[in-house]
Amino acid sequence: MTTVRVLITDDEPAGRASVRALLALDSRVEVVGECATGPETVRAIRDHHPDLLFLDVQLPGQSGISALDSVPEAGRPVVIFVTAYDAHAVSAFDFEAADYLLKPYTDARFRQALDRGIARLDRGSVKDLRRRLREIVGALDDVTEAATTSPTADRLAVRIGAGIRLIQLDDVLWIEAVRDYARVHTRGGEFLLRTTMTALEQRLDQRRFVRIHRSTIANVAFVHELYGSDVGDSEVVLRSGKRLRASERGRRTLMRALNLDT
C-alpha cells in the first residue's frame, strides 16, 4: 500500500517525541503533523488529511475524544488512542477501536498498535471504525461525568507487560508521586500508573483516600497513628509501620476523614 500519513496528538512534548521516534523506524509511515491541543488536531486533520491518528485522550481545554467528534465522519482518520488514564482505556476496550496504548508502553506494544492501525486501513473498514468511535464518545463522556460528580470506582487498572491488571482499591495502602507517574503501594506489591496525582485524586473516593501531602495519598482504612500538631508537618503511621509525611492541610483533611476533631 501507499505510505500511511500519520498525525500525532499529545499535550506533552516528550509524548509526541516518543511516538515520532518509534514511527521513524517504520518505512510504511510518514508523519504529517504534530498537535498539542484538541483545536490544533481538528485543524490538522482538515489540512493534512492523515490516514492514521495517534490521539491522547486527555488534552488541555478539550478532550481528544471531543475534538475527534467535531470532525465530520467523512474526514476522520483511523485512530489509535494513547492515554495515561487507565479508566478511559479499560472502558473503551469493549468498543474495538484500532487500538489503545496505555502509557507507559513498550516498543513492541507500540509496533503492535501500529500494525493494527495499518491493518484497519488495509481492510478498508473505516465505516465500522466511525461507528465504534461514536460509541466511544458516548461511553467516555459518561465515564468522565461520573468520575467528576460521584466517584464510584472500586479498582485501578495498571499495565503489566502487554496486558492489564485490575487492582482492588481495598488493597491499596498508599500512593506516591514519582516524577510523571504515581506509584501505587498495595498489599500485594507496587505498581506504576502514568498519571498525575491530581488526576488520580479526582478519580478516587476522597472519603476513603486522602491527599495528606502534595506527593502522597493515603487509604484512611490503613491509618494507624497520627503524630504532630496543627502547625507544620505531621507524621502518619500506617498499620504496616510505614511512616508518611502530612502537610498541615493534609492533616486537617485526614482528621475530618477520620471523624476526629481538628
Residue pairs with C-beta under 8 A, 6 or more apart in sequence:
1 28
1 118
1 121
1 122
3 28
3 29
3 30
4 28
4 29
4 30
4 51
4 52
4 117
4 118
4 121
5 29
5 30
5 32
5 48
5 49
5 50
5 51
5 52
6 23
6 29
6 30
6 31
6 32
6 50
6 51
6 52
6 53
6 54
7 31
7 32
7 33
7 34
7 35
7 41
7 44
7 45
7 48
7 50
7 52
7 53
7 54
7 77
8 16
8 19
8 20
8 23
8 31
8 33
8 34
8 35
8 53
8 54
9 16
9 34
9 35
9 36
9 40
9 41
9 44
9 53
9 54
9 55
9 56
9 59
9 64
9 67
10 16
10 19
10 36
10 54
10 56
10 82
11 36
11 37
11 56
11 58
11 59
11 60
12 56
13 36
15 56
15 82
15 103
16 34
16 36
19 54
19 82
19 110
20 31
20 34
22 107
22 110
22 111
22 114
23 29
23 31
23 114
24 31
26 111
26 114
28 118
29 52
29 114
29 118
32 44
32 48
32 50
33 44
33 47
33 48
33 50
35 41
35 44
36 59
36 60
37 59
37 60
37 61
37 62
37 67
38 59
38 61
38 62
38 63
38 64
38 66
38 67
38 70
39 61
39 62
39 67
41 53
41 55
41 59
41 64
41 67
41 68
42 67
42 70
42 71
44 50
45 53
45 71
45 75
45 76
45 77
46 71
46 75
49 75
49 77
50 77
51 77
51 78
51 121
52 77
52 78
52 79
52 80
52 98
52 117
52 118
52 121
53 68
53 77
53 78
53 79
53 80
54 80
54 82
54 101
55 64
55 67
55 68
55 79
55 80
55 81
55 82
56 64
56 81
56 82
56 83
57 63
57 64
57 65
57 81
57 82
57 83
57 85
57 88
57 89
57 140
58 64
58 83
58 84
58 85
58 88
58 199
59 67
63 140
63 144
64 81
65 136
65 137
65 140
65 141
66 137
68 76
68 79
68 133
68 137
69 133
69 134
69 137
73 130
76 126
76 129
76 130
76 133
78 98
78 117
78 120
78 121
78 126
78 129
79 97
79 98
79 117
79 129
79 133
80 97
80 98
80 99
80 100
80 101
80 113
80 114
80 116
80 117
81 88
81 89
81 92
81 97
81 99
81 100
81 101
82 100
82 101
82 103
83 89
83 100
83 101
83 102
83 103
84 102
84 103
84 193
84 194
84 195
85 195
85 199
86 102
86 156
86 157
86 158
86 159
86 164
86 193
86 195
87 143
87 147
87 153
87 157
87 203
88 140
88 143
89 100
89 102
89 157
89 164
90 157
90 164
90 166
91 139
91 140
91 143
92 100
92 136
92 139
92 140
93 100
94 139
95 132
95 135
95 136
95 139
96 132
97 129
97 132
97 133
97 136
98 113
98 116
98 117
98 120
98 129
99 112
99 113
99 116
99 117
100 113
101 109
101 110
101 113
102 157
102 159
102 164
102 194
103 194
104 159
104 181
104 192
104 194
105 113
105 159
106 161
106 162
108 162
109 162
112 162
120 126
120 129
146 152
147 153
147 202
147 203
148 202
151 202
151 203
151 204
151 205
151 206
152 205
153 169
153 203
153 204
153 205
154 168
154 169
154 170
155 166
155 167
155 168
155 169
156 166
156 167
156 169
156 172
156 184
156 191
156 193
157 164
157 165
157 166
157 167
158 164
158 165
158 167
158 184
158 191
158 192
158 193
165 191
167 184
167 186
167 191
169 204
169 205
169 208
169 209
169 219
170 221
171 186
171 187
171 188
172 184
172 185
172 186
172 209
172 219
173 185
173 186
173 187
173 218
173 219
173 222
173 238
173 240
173 242
174 185
174 216
174 217
174 218
174 219
174 222
174 238
174 242
174 244
175 182
175 183
175 184
175 185
175 197
175 200
175 209
175 216
175 217
175 218
176 182
176 183
176 185
176 215
176 216
176 217
177 183
177 196
177 197
177 214
177 215
177 216
178 192
180 194
180 196
181 192
181 193
181 194
181 195
182 192
182 193
182 195
182 196
182 197
182 200
183 190
183 191
183 192
183 193
184 190
184 191
184 192
184 193
185 242
193 200
197 211
197 214
197 215
197 217
200 217
201 209
201 211
201 217
204 217
206 257
207 220
207 257
208 219
208 220
208 221
208 257
209 217
209 218
209 219
209 220
210 217
210 218
210 220
210 250
210 253
210 254
210 257
211 217
211 250
211 253
212 218
212 236
212 244
212 245
212 246
212 247
212 250
212 251
212 253
212 254
213 233
213 244
213 245
213 246
213 247
213 250
214 247
216 244
216 245
216 246
216 250
218 236
218 238
218 244
218 254
220 254
220 257
220 258
222 238
222 239
222 240
223 236
223 237
223 238
223 239
223 254
223 258
224 237
224 238
224 239
225 236
225 237
226 234
226 235
226 236
226 237
226 246
226 251
226 254
226 255
226 258
227 234
227 235
227 236
227 237
228 234
228 235
228 246
228 251
230 248
230 251
230 252
230 262
231 248
232 248
233 245
233 246
233 247
233 248
234 245
234 246
234 247
234 248
234 250
234 251
235 243
235 244
235 245
235 246
236 243
236 244
236 245
236 246
236 254
237 243
237 244
238 244
246 254
252 262
255 261
255 262
256 262
